[in-house]
Amino acid sequence: MKILFYDIETTPLKAWIWRLGEQHIRHDQLDTDHQMYKIICITYCWNDGKPAKALVWNQETHDSSEIVKKFDVLIGNADFTLGKNSDRFDVKHINIQRMLAGFDGMPEWAKYTEDLEKQIRKHFALPSYSLDYLSKLLNLGGKKKMELQDWIDIVKFYGKSCKALRKMVSYGKKDVEDTRSLWVKLEPHLTPKWSMKTIKNDKGVCDHCGSKDVHKNGTRNAGKTMYQNWHCTAHGGYAGKTILKR
C-alpha cells in the first residue's frame, strides 16, 4: 500500500484590539488583509523510508492555491493518507483552501485518511499526546523549535528568500518524518481503517493453516483498494485476502 504522511503549517490571524489580557475577539476585529487562514507549507513523505519533501506557498503573493492543487494530486496517488491531529486541523484547512480556490471537492477523501492522534488516544493512556512528547518518548529527538516571531516574519515577508520560511520547512519535515516513525512503531497496537498485516500476496494458500483448499468469498473495499476475501474449506474459516485493484 502507498501511505502518504503529511503535515501543514498555517498563518496566524491578525486582529485589532483595545487592550491586553483575556477577552473575546469578534470576526469584525480581524485585519482585512489577514482575516482568513492560509497554508504556508505542506510537508509530506511516503512509507518508503525516503526523506520528507515540502510544498511551499508563493512567498511573493502569499497564495496557497497551487500547493493545495499539487497536494490533491498526491492524495489521488495514495491508498491512504495519515496525519497527526489531522481530522481536526489539516484536513479542514486543506478543504477550505480547496473550496476558496474553486477546485473540485474531495469528500471521498474522508474514507481513506487516518488520524494518528485519534488512534493513540483510543488505545493508550499517556501524560501528553503532543508530537513533541511522543517523539521524545520514542527517542526521536522531539520537535524542532519554532517561535511565534517566525510565523510573524513569514507573514510580513514578501520575496523569494525568507530565513524563517526555510526554518519552518525544516520544522515541518521533522514533524512528518516523526509521524511516519511513530506509525511504524505503534501500528501493531492500533486499529486503523486498514491493517498492513492483512495485505497478502496471492499465494493460493490459507493464511492460517496453509491449505490450498481455498475459494473466493466476496470482496470488500478499504479506502481506494479493493480486496478479494478467501475462505478455507480445510479449517472452515477465513483464509485471508488479496488485492484486486487499487
C-alpha positions as CSV (number, residue, x, y, z in Angstrom):
1,M,0.0,0.0,0.0
2,K,1.1,3.6,-0.6
3,I,0.6,5.6,2.6
4,L,1.1,9.4,2.4
5,F,2.1,11.0,5.7
6,Y,1.5,14.8,5.8
7,D,1.5,17.9,8.0
8,I,0.6,21.6,7.3
9,E,1.5,24.9,8.8
10,T,-0.9,27.9,8.6
11,T,-0.7,31.6,9.0
12,P,-1.9,33.2,12.3
13,L,-4.8,35.7,12.3
14,K,-4.3,39.4,12.9
15,A,-6.8,41.4,14.9
16,W,-7.3,45.0,16.2
17,I,-7.8,45.1,19.9
18,W,-8.2,47.8,22.6
19,R,-6.4,46.1,25.4
20,L,-4.3,43.1,26.5
21,G,-5.4,40.2,28.6
22,E,-8.1,37.5,28.2
23,Q,-11.0,38.7,26.0
24,H,-13.4,37.8,23.2
25,I,-12.3,38.8,19.7
26,R,-15.0,39.0,17.1
27,H,-14.7,38.5,13.4
28,D,-15.1,42.2,12.7
29,Q,-11.9,42.9,14.6
30,L,-9.8,40.9,12.2
31,D,-7.4,42.8,9.9
32,T,-8.8,42.8,6.4
33,D,-5.6,41.5,4.9
34,H,-5.3,38.7,7.4
35,Q,-8.8,37.6,8.2
36,M,-8.5,34.1,6.9
37,Y,-6.0,31.3,7.5
38,K,-3.7,30.4,4.6
39,I,-1.5,27.3,4.3
40,I,2.2,28.3,4.4
41,C,3.6,24.8,3.6
42,I,2.6,21.2,3.3
43,T,5.3,18.7,4.2
44,Y,4.9,15.0,3.3
45,C,6.6,11.7,2.9
46,W,5.6,8.2,1.8
47,N,6.0,4.8,3.6
48,D,9.2,4.1,1.6
49,G,11.7,5.5,4.1
50,K,12.8,8.4,1.9
51,P,13.2,11.9,3.3
52,A,10.2,14.2,3.5
53,K,9.5,16.9,0.9
54,A,7.7,20.2,1.0
55,L,5.2,22.2,-1.0
56,V,5.5,25.9,-0.1
57,W,3.2,28.8,-0.8
58,N,4.1,31.6,-3.2
59,Q,6.1,33.8,-0.9
60,E,5.7,36.8,-3.2
61,T,1.9,36.7,-3.1
62,H,1.1,34.5,-0.1
63,D,-1.1,32.4,-2.3
64,S,-1.8,28.8,-1.2
65,S,-3.9,27.5,-4.1
66,E,-1.0,26.0,-6.1
67,I,0.3,23.8,-3.3
68,V,-3.2,22.6,-2.5
69,K,-3.6,21.6,-6.2
70,K,-0.3,19.8,-6.1
71,F,-1.2,18.0,-2.8
72,D,-4.5,16.9,-4.2
73,V,-2.5,15.0,-6.9
74,L,-0.5,13.3,-4.2
75,I,-3.7,12.4,-2.3
76,G,-5.0,10.8,-5.5
77,N,-1.9,8.6,-5.8
78,A,-2.2,7.4,-2.2
79,D,-4.1,4.4,-0.9
80,F,-4.3,6.1,2.4
81,T,-3.2,9.4,4.0
82,L,-2.2,9.8,7.6
83,G,-1.5,12.8,9.7
84,K,-1.5,13.6,13.5
85,N,-4.5,15.6,14.7
86,S,-5.3,15.8,11.0
87,D,-9.0,15.3,11.2
88,R,-9.4,18.4,13.4
89,F,-6.8,20.6,11.7
90,D,-5.0,19.6,8.5
91,V,-8.0,18.1,6.6
92,K,-10.3,21.1,7.4
93,H,-7.7,23.7,6.4
94,I,-7.0,21.9,3.1
95,N,-10.7,21.6,2.4
96,I,-11.4,25.3,2.9
97,Q,-8.4,26.4,0.7
98,R,-9.6,24.0,-2.0
99,M,-13.1,25.5,-1.8
100,L,-11.9,29.1,-1.9
101,A,-9.7,28.4,-4.9
102,G,-12.7,26.9,-6.8
103,F,-11.2,23.4,-7.1
104,D,-13.3,20.3,-7.3
105,G,-14.3,18.9,-3.9
106,M,-12.9,15.7,-2.5
107,P,-15.5,14.5,0.1
108,E,-14.4,10.9,-0.7
109,W,-11.0,11.7,1.0
110,A,-12.6,11.1,4.4
111,K,-12.8,7.4,3.5
112,Y,-9.1,6.9,3.2
113,T,-7.5,9.3,5.6
114,E,-6.5,8.4,9.1
115,D,-5.7,10.4,12.2
116,L,-2.8,9.0,14.2
117,E,-3.7,11.1,17.3
118,K,-7.2,9.6,17.4
119,Q,-5.7,6.1,17.3
120,I,-3.2,6.9,20.1
121,R,-5.8,8.4,22.3
122,K,-8.1,5.4,21.7
123,H,-5.5,2.8,22.7
124,F,-3.0,4.4,25.1
125,A,-3.1,6.4,28.3
126,L,-0.3,9.0,28.2
127,P,0.5,12.1,30.2
128,S,0.6,14.0,26.9
129,Y,-0.4,13.3,23.3
130,S,1.7,16.1,21.8
131,L,4.0,15.2,19.0
132,D,7.0,16.6,20.9
133,Y,6.2,14.3,23.9
134,L,5.7,11.2,21.7
135,S,8.9,12.0,19.7
136,K,11.0,12.2,22.9
137,L,9.3,9.2,24.4
138,L,10.3,7.0,21.5
139,N,13.8,8.5,21.2
140,L,13.1,10.5,18.0
141,G,14.6,13.7,19.5
142,G,11.4,15.8,19.8
143,K,10.2,18.6,17.6
144,K,12.4,21.3,16.2
145,K,11.9,24.7,17.7
146,M,9.8,27.5,16.2
147,E,8.7,30.7,17.8
148,L,5.7,33.0,17.2
149,Q,8.1,35.5,15.7
150,D,9.0,33.0,12.9
151,W,5.3,33.0,11.8
152,I,5.2,36.8,12.0
153,D,8.4,37.1,9.9
154,I,7.0,34.8,7.3
155,V,3.7,36.7,7.0
156,K,5.4,40.1,6.9
157,F,8.0,39.0,4.3
158,Y,7.2,39.1,0.6
159,G,10.0,37.8,-1.6
160,K,11.9,34.7,-2.8
161,S,14.2,34.2,0.2
162,C,13.0,34.1,3.8
163,K,15.1,32.6,6.6
164,A,12.0,31.9,8.8
165,L,10.3,30.1,6.0
166,R,13.3,27.8,5.5
167,K,13.3,27.1,9.2
168,M,9.6,26.3,9.0
169,V,10.1,23.8,6.2
170,S,12.8,22.0,8.2
171,Y,10.5,22.0,11.2
172,G,7.6,20.5,9.1
173,K,9.8,17.8,7.6
174,K,10.9,16.7,11.0
175,D,7.3,16.5,12.2
176,V,6.1,14.4,9.3
177,E,9.0,12.0,9.5
178,D,8.4,11.6,13.2
179,T,4.7,10.9,12.4
180,R,5.9,8.1,10.0
181,S,8.2,6.7,12.6
182,L,5.5,6.7,15.3
183,W,3.2,4.9,12.9
184,V,5.8,2.2,12.2
185,K,6.3,1.7,15.9
186,L,2.7,1.9,17.1
187,E,0.8,0.3,14.2
188,P,0.8,-3.2,15.7
189,H,-1.1,-1.9,18.7
190,L,-3.7,0.2,16.8
191,T,-6.9,-0.5,14.8
192,P,-6.8,1.9,11.8
193,K,-9.2,1.7,8.8
194,W,-6.7,-0.6,7.3
195,S,-4.1,-3.1,8.6
196,M,-0.7,-3.7,7.0
197,K,-0.8,-7.3,8.4
198,T,-3.8,-8.2,6.4
199,I,-2.4,-7.3,3.0
200,K,-1.1,-10.5,1.5
201,N,0.3,-11.6,-1.9
202,D,-1.8,-14.1,-3.8
203,K,-0.1,-17.4,-3.0
204,G,-3.2,-19.6,-3.3
205,V,-3.0,-20.9,0.3
206,C,-4.8,-20.2,3.6
207,D,-3.1,-17.6,5.7
208,H,-4.0,-19.7,8.8
209,C,-3.4,-23.4,8.1
210,G,-1.6,-23.3,4.7
211,S,-4.2,-25.4,2.9
212,K,-4.6,-24.9,-0.8
213,D,-8.3,-25.8,-0.5
214,V,-9.5,-22.2,-0.6
215,H,-12.2,-20.4,-2.6
216,K,-13.3,-16.8,-3.2
217,N,-15.7,-15.4,-0.6
218,G,-16.8,-11.9,-1.7
219,T,-14.9,-8.6,-2.0
220,R,-14.6,-5.6,0.2
221,N,-13.2,-2.1,-0.1
222,A,-10.7,-0.3,2.2
223,G,-10.1,3.2,1.1
224,K,-9.4,3.1,-2.6
225,T,-8.2,-0.5,-2.6
226,M,-10.5,-3.5,-3.4
227,Y,-9.7,-6.9,-1.8
228,Q,-10.8,-10.4,-2.6
229,N,-11.7,-12.4,0.5
230,W,-10.9,-16.1,0.7
231,H,-12.5,-18.9,2.6
232,C,-10.7,-22.1,3.7
233,T,-12.6,-25.4,3.4
234,A,-9.9,-27.3,5.3
235,H,-10.4,-25.5,8.6
236,G,-13.8,-23.9,7.7
237,G,-12.9,-20.3,8.2
238,Y,-11.4,-17.1,6.9
239,A,-8.3,-17.7,4.7
240,G,-7.1,-14.1,4.2
241,K,-7.5,-11.6,1.4
242,T,-5.6,-10.4,-1.7
243,I,-5.6,-7.1,-3.6
244,L,-7.8,-7.0,-6.6
245,K,-7.3,-3.3,-7.6
246,R,-6.1,0.0,-6.1
